[in-house]
């Protein structure tokens, strides 16, 4: 599949889970394809990084389900901050562990999972739909974290085979497999599509964290997580991320940055990135 | 060797928060807490577990901003971090934008939740951390704007809000220390209000009171925070922070 094929199967108003964590292994080529599309009114579930800022700035997001949005080496994303501070998006803010429980509940088809996380905090104050559950064996009252059912999941992995068995080669799988399992349809982009036997030739089978039974389609997207990290294939492009943040802070510069990098195709984006001299400023 | 400066005293005060913790995951957020945990593990608290900031628990003592050289002793991807949080074998030191007398802490946003004046990180793991395992806080710039009578929203749960939420929230809650650039604090066990534990060398109690937006519990005798030993100073200056990253949080 291509990024455009995936976007063609998504609909306005869908709930979409985006894999990765902060500015790490984000399915950025799929995010960029959504930026170019007519999709709007999305509910986005994410361990948020620049995916969230970009989608908010492009007016694609109706509601964000999140525990944080961060660029890791730069703590805050200016585009996300602007969307919040201008009241442009709704949010459901949960403890980051609660997001995992919500995805796991959806993945295992139970309506909720009990947790202490969130008790006494803004999570309860600002999520009026959140309910409590009494321990039937003891009597303590816990939060019933509702299942976070996704219409679609978008994740980026290091390797995959044509059938959708997908592998992480970096230190952390993040929650990408849970995102896929919580979704009706899951789309996996990857640095490289390889024959199945290659997957376990290079690394222990435990790294093939996502099984094809969870996956709807595979997209080969070399450098597809750029500018977020995708180790060991490549690290975060810190210079590009700095340029993103600097441009995002000023409407005039943001328009120029968008024209230069985001308005063309994914191939145009990759060409524009490749044309940057190393150690260069992108804006 | 020159005498310890304020940033180095803060390292020691943060390190002392982990004394006696034993075999748990120490989770420092911020530069000085990170230096402090490495120092504590290298010296008086050798059984602590620390991560490389990604997904590995590593041994050894290495400089902030550099890659650890010690052996990887275990794998700890984010989902396992949550398991450790919920099991309770962890002590986090977070940096709040606001904190009140009962230990409610805000890292999420300033202003209203619907439309914040300033959006910050989001709650992250603060709600779960604060009701599941020991929690401390580090405030690099002590001011009334941070030590505030009421936080705009509760990310880290304080004693009063945990009591209101019920036994599931109080059972494992343990707010442990606050360290600022001026002083160290714990919580008075009776009133659950923040209590002055020690003032850093060169700081007097009045300065702390003036910079705090609520009434502190102040004992009759307030000791002075201990100074680093020669060995600790060498460790900070030569091994853990040779490039002076600590001065980004507490200027010399």
Contacts between the chains, C-beta under 8 A, distances in Angstrom:
chain1	res1	chain2	res2	distance
A	21	B	78	6.3
A	47	B	78	7.9
A	48	B	122	7.5
A	66	B	122	5.9
A	67	B	122	5.6
A	67	B	123	6.0
A	67	B	124	5.9
A	67	B	125	7.4
A	68	B	121	4.8
A	68	B	122	3.7
A	68	B	123	7.2
A	68	B	124	4.7
A	69	B	121	7.3
A	69	B	122	6.1
A	70	B	121	5.8
A	70	B	122	8.0
A	75	B	121	6.5
A	76	B	119	7.5
A	76	B	120	6.9
A	76	B	121	6.8
A	80	B	119	6.8
A	81	B	118	7.6
A	81	B	119	4.3
A	84	B	109	7.0
A	84	B	115	7.3
A	84	B	116	5.5
A	84	B	119	4.0
A	85	B	115	6.9
A	85	B	116	5.9
A	85	B	117	7.0
A	85	B	118	7.0
A	85	B	119	5.7
A	86	B	115	7.5
A	87	B	114	6.6
A	87	B	115	3.8
A	91	B	113	7.9
A	93	B	108	6.8
A	93	B	113	7.6
A	93	B	122	6.0
A	93	B	123	5.8
A	94	B	123	7.3
A	95	B	123	5.7
A	95	B	124	7.7
A	95	B	125	6.0
A	95	B	126	7.3
A	95	B	127	4.2
A	95	B	128	4.7
A	96	B	78	7.9
A	96	B	82	7.6
A	96	B	123	7.7
A	96	B	124	5.7
A	96	B	125	5.1
A	96	B	128	7.9
A	97	B	82	4.2
A	97	B	85	6.5
A	97	B	86	7.1
A	97	B	125	6.1
A	97	B	128	4.8
A	98	B	127	7.8
A	98	B	128	7.4
A	100	B	79	6.1
A	100	B	82	5.9
A	115	B	86	7.7
A	115	B	128	7.4
A	116	B	86	7.4
A	116	B	128	6.9
A	116	B	131	4.9
A	116	B	132	6.1
A	116	B	168	5.4
A	116	B	169	6.5
A	116	B	172	7.5
A	117	B	85	7.8
A	117	B	86	7.4
A	117	B	125	7.7
A	117	B	127	5.3
A	117	B	128	3.1
A	117	B	131	7.0
A	117	B	132	7.1
A	118	B	127	4.8
A	118	B	128	7.2
A	119	B	127	7.3
A	119	B	131	5.6
A	119	B	157	7.0
A	119	B	162	7.3
A	119	B	165	4.2
A	119	B	166	7.4
A	119	B	168	6.0
A	119	B	169	4.0
A	120	B	127	7.6
A	120	B	131	6.8
A	120	B	154	6.8
A	120	B	157	4.0
A	120	B	158	7.9
A	120	B	161	3.9
A	120	B	162	4.9
A	120	B	164	6.5
A	120	B	165	3.7
A	120	B	169	4.8
A	121	B	123	6.7
A	121	B	126	7.4
A	121	B	127	3.9
A	121	B	130	7.8
A	121	B	154	4.8
A	121	B	155	6.4
A	121	B	156	7.7
A	121	B	157	5.2
A	121	B	161	7.2
A	122	B	108	6.3
A	122	B	113	6.5
A	122	B	123	6.5
A	122	B	127	7.8
A	122	B	153	4.2
A	122	B	154	5.1
A	122	B	155	6.4
A	123	B	123	6.5
A	123	B	127	5.4
A	124	B	165	7.5
A	125	B	113	7.7
A	125	B	153	7.2
A	125	B	154	7.2
A	126	B	113	4.8
A	126	B	153	7.5
A	135	B	168	8.0
A	140	B	166	7.1
A	140	B	167	5.5
A	140	B	168	4.1
A	140	B	171	7.6
A	141	B	166	5.2
A	141	B	167	8.0
A	141	B	168	5.8
A	142	B	168	5.3
A	171	B	54	4.6
A	171	B	55	3.8
A	171	B	56	6.4
A	171	B	77	7.2
A	172	B	54	6.5
A	172	B	55	4.1
A	172	B	77	4.2
A	172	B	78	6.1
A	173	B	77	6.1
A	173	B	79	7.9
A	174	B	77	7.4
A	174	B	78	6.3
A	175	B	78	7.3
A	175	B	79	6.6
